[in-house]
């Protein structure tokens, strides 16, 4: 047995066998105004550019943070692999030099007070990492 199909302008739920025209949030009559979705292309394009700029800024900040972390890692490796015959004190300034035999050593002597090949000045921090001084 064939069911009677309702016209397209009648809002009828075939599962519940009820009319839902009054329940819909938009007009359902034949004389109702045409529903046209707004053009959001320009809004999307503007916000895509804005979002991409935000992602780029975050990426560059992460890159800078990673570079700083790797530089600190290299400095720590350099200082901890250097020769020294004293126990460094947290917060004190030490100077790294390269000897004639290309070995690296840590010293308390200031660069202007000696003739060694100066590499850099470092300070031992409270977390036992070396911070390069400018």
ZILINUR-V113327 format. One record per residue. N is the residue number from 1. RES is the residue in one small letter. SS is DSSP state (A for helix, B for strand, O for the rest). PHI is phi in whole degrees, -180 to 180 (999 if undefined). Layout:
n=(N;N)
res=(RES;RES)
ss=(SS;SS)
phi=(PHI;PHI)
This chain:
n=(1;2;3;4;5;6;7;8;9;10;11;12;13;14;15;16;17;18;19;20;21;22;23;24;25;26;27;28;29;30;31;32;33;34;35;36;37;38;39;40;41;42;43;44;45;46;47;48;49;50;51;52;53;54;55;56;57;58;59;60;61;62;63;64;65;66;67;68;69;70;71;72;73;74;75;76;77;78;79;80;81;82;83;84;85;86;87;88;89;90;91;92;93;94;95;96;97;98;99;100;101;102;103;104;105;106;107;108;109;110;111;112;113;114;115;116;117;118;119;120;121;122;123;124;125;126;127;128;129;130;131;132;133;134)
res=(x;x;x;x;x;x;x;x;x;x;x;x;x;x;x;x;x;x;x;x;x;x;x;x;x;x;x;x;x;x;x;x;x;x;x;x;x;x;x;x;x;x;x;x;x;x;x;x;x;x;x;x;x;x;x;x;x;x;x;x;x;x;x;x;x;x;x;x;x;x;x;x;x;x;x;x;x;x;x;x;x;x;x;x;x;x;x;x;x;x;x;x;x;x;x;x;x;x;x;x;x;x;x;x;x;x;x;x;x;x;x;x;x;x;x;x;x;x;x;x;x;x;x;x;x;x;x;x;x;x;x;x;x;x)
ss=(O;O;O;O;O;O;O;O;O;O;O;B;B;O;O;O;O;B;B;O;O;O;O;O;O;O;O;O;O;O;O;O;O;O;O;O;O;O;O;O;A;A;A;A;A;A;A;A;A;A;A;A;A;A;A;A;A;A;A;A;A;A;A;A;A;A;A;A;A;A;A;A;A;A;A;A;A;A;A;A;O;O;B;O;O;O;O;O;O;O;O;O;B;B;B;B;B;B;O;O;O;O;O;B;B;B;B;O;O;O;A;A;A;O;O;O;B;B;B;B;B;B;B;B;O;O;O;O;O;B;B;B;B;O)
phi=(999;-88;-81;-77;-83;-78;-65;-62;-82;-102;-91;-132;-93;-74;-71;-96;58;-130;-88;-122;-60;-77;-87;-75;-78;-130;-70;-118;-76;-66;-90;-68;-65;-68;-93;-121;-69;-70;-82;-107;-60;-66;-63;-61;-61;-62;-77;-65;-62;-62;-65;-64;-64;-64;-63;-64;-64;-65;-63;-66;-66;-65;-62;-64;-65;-64;-63;-63;-62;-69;-62;-62;-62;-64;-61;-63;-61;-62;-71;-68;-87;-75;-85;-158;-118;-145;-95;-64;-105;-60;91;-86;-94;-129;-124;-104;-131;-110;-80;-64;-88;70;-82;-102;-140;-102;-144;-90;-72;-69;-59;-78;-101;-144;-113;-77;-77;-73;-104;172;-110;-138;-130;-82;-91;-66;-92;64;-109;-97;-109;-75;-97;-83)
